[in-house]
């Protein structure tokens, strides 16, 4: 499965169980290639802070780690940099800029500088737009195309995919195990081990 087909699947998938093993493995490989020290590819530091804040609001830390601990912001950065085409990347980055524009208009400061209740108001307004887009007239594939290009829809899908394909999300939240995590072809056998 190539990246383009995986992105189409991501756009259409409502939950992780719908992913094939191949697609899960492909998204999981993004986590495996994340550097130990953050190194941004598509986002600047301010955009990264905005993505981190939004992702943590979508999947906050509770009794299990949240999106920030799962490094979802770095997952999103890789997807935007290496998997998105120019139009998708432009839609995503324009959405980040639009969020700050809305925040400045309502609260006089950028999204990341707002208090959590103000941030929630802004995200709720974005989320409320998604059903409106879905209800627009036109052919079903045209509606889907418009919805897939909506910033909040994009970041929500990426956050869910990034979290639930991470080791933290998959093992600690879903209580599942990545079996096998890797293949050890010629591993030495130790007496008394199972």
Protein Blocks (a to p, Z undefined) as FASTA:
>chain_A
ZZklmmmmmmmpmbfklpcfklmmmmmmmmmmpcfbdcdfkbcfklmmmmmmmmmmmmcc
ffbccfklnommmmmmmmmmmmpcfklmmmmmmmmmmmmmmmmmmnopafklpcfklmmm
mmmmmmmmmmmmmmpgcdfklmmmmmmmpmklmmmmmmmmmmmmpmklmmmmnopacddf
bdcfkaccdehiZZ
